[in-house]
Amino acid sequence: MTRADNVLNMQITIANCMKQEWNIDFSKVSDLLDKYDLLSYIDTCYEEYNSMGIKGILKDLKSYINAIEETI
């Protein structure tokens, strides 16, 4: 598999985990992915995320979202 394939796999997995762990529906997940450009962020963090568990990844995403919210 190429890096792009692996990133896509990770993005899909993280989106599913966001839905489950944050108790939100896929519409809200999609809104968050778009609003905060999380797919690009996941791509940027791909190598680092490979060595993290899903709880750490979701914590990082929440921190990233909060940091953006603070600058708006």
Secondary structure as GFF3:
##gff-version 3
##sequence-region A 1 72
A	DSSP	alpha_helix	3	21	.	.	.	ID=ss1
A	DSSP	alpha_helix	26	35	.	.	.	ID=ss2
A	DSSP	alpha_helix	38	44	.	.	.	ID=ss3
A	DSSP	alpha_helix	46	49	.	.	.	ID=ss4
A	DSSP	alpha_helix	54	71	.	.	.	ID=ss5
###
